[in-house]
């Protein structure tokens, strides 16, 4: 172990600051010095042995954190990749040159690396640099003792802020001749960066200790000067921990590290959050709910969500359980393209072919209306023209939705609100428009109906129509049909907040079998799911994407 060869898992960290940093002038770096470590902090090895039976290939650092199972170690996510889940790894507390394994060796159980799935996928280290942390579950050492029982543990500090006047920073330099860890006490502070074109910016905890070169990743930031030290960070995050040996960063330990820690305690994979950030959702042009992936993630199949983006891309998010944040996989139905970006005005989901799967209808800028039958995770499977290009549909069709409004058992009744306030149902639409039923003619009030949605909130044979009005009012018309609007229920009175609800889409995303849940995309990019709505209200709100 004294001849350990480092894994170069952090090539960006240099032994001297780059010119761009040095030119900024001197910075108050705190001195570091090698020492023999503390018992709660150690380093990782590939659990392979040399000809003498000793472990070799040392990399990164880790800290034992207090847990019910007495077996968890916190480190940086970039120290590992997906293949490491099945590798033989080991954690060695307080490793040093003089005493390589004073407290024994603790194997990392296969499949027990817990990190945010967004960070671990390809490109995640750049797109989600604020999620560069991981929790590993260790096995007992050879005599059956658990790591926390042997060396103790440091409490995980969650949402403690950025400013800590005395912060102890420990790291294991990645050189074979440098087996002893470095120790440094320095102030921790807040560091915020914008995007640099390659790496997504964010807010991180910054420390300035000299000599923290490649290999020190995953080493702890520990609050010092109190009787109850806390782990408030690990070297990682911005530029995988920094571009200078004298300035290091950590992704902030907030709610996200708590989610990873809870998953490790429970022994379950952290929820694979696949939904993009709010900045992306501002570009969602339309959202539709339907059964596009018939072999879904749960037995009682949930609806899936199709999103049309302003650049013409079409994405499909597979419905899943609540503990998976309701969606567990993303599929690209089509890549960004100018045709859809410039001319696809709205998509509508429904079962127009009667095969229990969902289809898409698209209204184009020239008035053409097209049916794409049996859309699934593999994309489109044919195209049928329902309406040839014409000025009426191109200029005067304002909002569309589809539901089961009394024609038959399928979600194939297309509802159109026209620019003059007229409301029309095309009942039993299939490979051509269905029977035209005028619910009401020209109507000044309905010119303020900015969006239509649908679902079965009253749990009857006939679905309900949801209307979002320009003044923020939201109305549910129970048992809507071509014979009339149905029973009117006021979900939200006129209010300023709901004027910022840009897209409203009804569907089935919760445990009960009814399509009585509602996706809402807000003007700031927040995405909400209201579950188990009824005639009286839109249901309980779950935030899927924070603004």
Phi, psi and omega in degrees: 000333178295337179259025185304139178259126184284150169272125183278072184271003183214064188294338183290338181280125186252164180282339174229152180298143176293164184303321182299332178276316183298326182292344180284353180097172182296145177237154185283072178287141175268143181287149175241161179212146176288146176208183185267010171087177173239155191292334183279347184246137180211199183223167184253150175227149163292128186279055173247163183234152176273193183293343178264005179080013180264149175296150174213175189065083179267146177201147170057172178237164179208161183229131177289123179249145184298133181206157179299325181275355178057039188213020186252143179231131179262141180203193179265140181292329184289352176288349187226164170224182185301328181291335183293344179300333183249014180265161177271106181240163179212151177245132181238106180291141174053038175297138174209169182295318182288325184224085190298327182215071186292336182241014178093184183239135183239111182293145172273121181296137180299136181078013186243037171257115185251117179211165180292126182301332178295321180289323188282344179279167185304129180083358182293331180293341177258322183279334182228049182298342178281001181243032185273068174211156182212154174240129180247142178259124181263154171268173179288154175286183189301332180267007176090359182276144180273153187298320181292327178292333184272313188247355185082194183202160176249136182291138177287121180268114185246130179055047179267002183087182185255329188272111178225106187303325179238107180234125181269126182243123182238136179208150179257103179301144187270055176235143181298327182276353183245076182278337182278142178286162174264149179231140181203141173241127187205160174290143171257144182213173182275135176229124180239133181229152172273179176289142180253014181095337179239316183249131178292133181283185180168196180241130188227165172270128183247140171228155180234094177233135185279148172086013181271086188269187178308137182108335183281357178305146178083348177293154191275153162254114185240130176295132182246165176085015176222164180284345182236076180297149179229148175275112184250002179179169173222146182299116184169196179087231186308121182054040184049043175111350178128163179254003181233148177288349186250354176229125182233157182230163171222140167300142186293137178273091178237217183297331183291319177292328177296322179295320179292318178299315180298322178295320179294318178299317183281347181072033178235155180292134177303145181308124180284083182290111185255349183288135180291173184286168183301325180301329177282321184293341173297341181259011176284116184274327178202151178228133178227148181248137179187176179263088183260331178248095188291333174261077188278192186275348182228157184295310176275094194305135174267162171287161176250166183242125174256131181238128172259123182263162184295340179270007178091354177290147177236120183245148177238127179246121185283131180291145182208188182288166179299321182289354172255019182061029173074347179219136186237350179212150178242135176234143175262113179282325172203149181281166178306139180203152186290326182301308181288326180296319187268335192234344177280111186273324181199145171249149179226131179259144176185174178256080185275344180259353175071029181251013180074354171262169184260149178240167177239137169249135181239131172259127184259164184296335180270006178094353176293143176236126188236140176254129172248103186282148170052049177290135177219191184296346178270354177115212183270153180224067179105170183208136178228134179274120177270322180222129176288159183302136183198157184290328184299307181285334181284323186254335192243347176280115188263312184217141182230151168208169179224145179198186177259093190248036171106356181279313179198199184276357186261156174275073187227019178260114185268126181251134181233131170257125183266164186297335179270008179094355177295146179235126186230141173246131172255096190280137179062049177287134178224244177279005170209163180300143180280189180300128182277124178235121179273110179292313170204158182276203181308132188208117183299319181302317185284353170291346179264004175277097189279341180205143176248144173220174182210159178176175180250075184279335179268359174057047177241190180285336181250138182283175182244153179256130178252133181234127171257125185262162185296338180267009178093354176292144176233127185235140174246123177259103184290138179054049179292142175207174178294346180276355180164173183285339184088195182277127184274128176235127179272104180283315180224126174290169177306129182201155184289324183304311186283356168290345178265003175276103189278326182224134177231123183224121180273149179187187180248102183235359184243188188293324183286161188277004187265144171280071185239026179248156187223123173274133178232126173255124185263165185296334179270007178094354176297144176236126183238150173236119175262120186252153174057050175286165176212189183299333185273338184194168187280346176103179183287137183269133172237125179279116178273321179225125180284149179291000000 
